[in-house]
Amino acid sequence: MSNLPVAPPAFDASVKPRAERGPDVGASCALVFLELVAVAVIVVLWPFLDHFDLDPASDNETVSLWRYLPALGGVAVVAGVAAVIAARARATVTAVSQGSTAVLIALAFFAGAALQSHEDERNRPVPAPTGPVGCRSGGDNSECARYGG
């Protein structure tokens, strides 16, 4: 064994330092809180204020989710972008929490779109029949228009 001094390792640019855990957790908590506030405003407060009316004689129209879903989708996109930025900065807690939040909000977006699409389909008026209705001579089903006769 020699007592010669050993040079420190050379700088390796390929190794990126991880973000410190404290600021990472703080940023994660702050972003999740802001996104929860945004979702609460979009889902609860905005429709309430949009349809708040003290006049009992006014027309009560149904609430359509199509007005609010783009804003909800925007929050999901912002959370996804924040997850990508946090992953590039090696802030693992923020990246995981933002990725999870983006997925949950996107699921709520698609569930709302499916619900509103189903509601729109259910409320669509049935078109009036164009051909003859009922049986022509009172015979069997082969003569009835609704059975292809």
PyMOL commands that set and color helices and strands:
alter all, ss='L'
color gray80, all
select helices_A, chain A and resi 21-50+65-67+69-88+92-123+141-143+145-147
alter helices_A, ss='H'
color red, helices_A
deselect
rebuild
show_as cartoon
